[in-house]
């Protein structure tokens, strides 16, 4: 089977099952992936991501085949981390009177 055929028959459900198997090292039935299976499955996951991953996570292959790197700010936004607002940040505006300049 060539790459095009593989990608044509791989559904999102199949992709998710293969991706999970690569992540945890086991197939859904609990059997352990051999190193050869893991390598082949990882390649299939990356190929699928390169064609279909329009909303790529950090350090994954996005559509077009590039690896997606997210900035610290993007990751904080994605994970819902809010920066604390310090009282000193609220008082950063300098105010001058007309005669002070």
C-alpha positions in Angstrom: 0.0 0.0 0.0 1.4 3.4 -0.9 1.1 6.6 1.1 -1.8 8.0 -0.9 -3.8 4.8 -0.5 -3.0 4.7 3.2 -4.2 8.3 3.7 -7.3 7.7 1.6 -8.5 4.8 3.7 -7.5 6.2 7.2 -10.5 7.6 8.9 -10.2 10.0 11.9 -11.2 7.1 14.2 -8.4 4.9 12.8 -6.0 7.8 13.1 -7.0 8.2 16.8 -6.6 4.5 17.6 -3.1 4.4 16.0 -2.1 7.6 17.6 -3.1 6.3 21.1 -1.3 3.1 20.4 1.9 5.0 19.6 1.5 7.1 22.7 0.9 4.3 25.2 2.7 1.4 23.4 -0.3 -0.8 23.3 -3.1 -1.6 20.8 -6.7 -1.1 22.0 -6.9 -4.9 22.8 -4.0 -4.5 25.2 -1.3 -6.2 23.2 2.1 -4.5 23.1 3.4 -2.9 19.9 6.6 -4.3 18.6 9.3 -1.7 17.8 8.6 -2.2 14.1 4.9 -1.7 14.6 5.5 1.4 16.7 7.8 2.9 14.0 5.3 2.2 11.2 2.4 3.5 13.3 4.3 6.7 14.1 5.0 7.3 10.5 1.3 6.8 9.6 0.3 9.3 12.4 2.8 11.9 11.1 1.6 11.4 7.5 -2.0 11.7 8.5 -1.2 14.9 10.5 0.6 16.4 7.6 -2.5 16.2 5.5 -5.3 16.7 8.0 -4.0 18.5 11.1 -5.4 22.1 10.6 -5.4 22.9 14.3 -2.0 21.5 15.3 -1.0 21.1 18.9 2.5 22.1 20.1 5.2 19.8 18.7 3.0 18.0 16.3 2.9 17.8 12.5 0.5 20.4 11.0 -1.1 20.3 7.6 1.6 21.0 5.1 4.1 18.8 6.9 5.7 21.4 9.1 6.2 20.8 12.8 4.1 23.2 14.9 5.9 25.1 17.6 3.8 27.3 19.9 5.1 30.3 21.8 4.9 30.4 25.6 2.0 32.9 25.3 0.1 30.6 23.0 0.6 27.6 25.3 -0.6 29.6 28.3 -3.7 30.7 26.4 -4.4 27.1 25.3 -4.1 25.8 28.8 -6.1 28.6 30.3 -3.3 30.0 32.4 -3.9 33.6 33.5 -1.1 35.9 34.5 -1.6 37.4 37.9 -2.3 41.1 37.9 -0.1 42.9 40.3 -1.2 46.1 42.0 2.0 47.7 40.9 1.0 47.0 37.2 -2.2 49.0 37.7 -0.2 52.1 38.8 2.2 52.3 35.8 0.6 55.4 34.2 2.6 58.6 34.8 0.5 61.7 35.2 1.8 65.1 34.7 0.3 68.5 35.2 0.5 71.2 32.5 3.2 73.1 34.3 5.3 70.0 35.1 6.7 69.6 31.6 
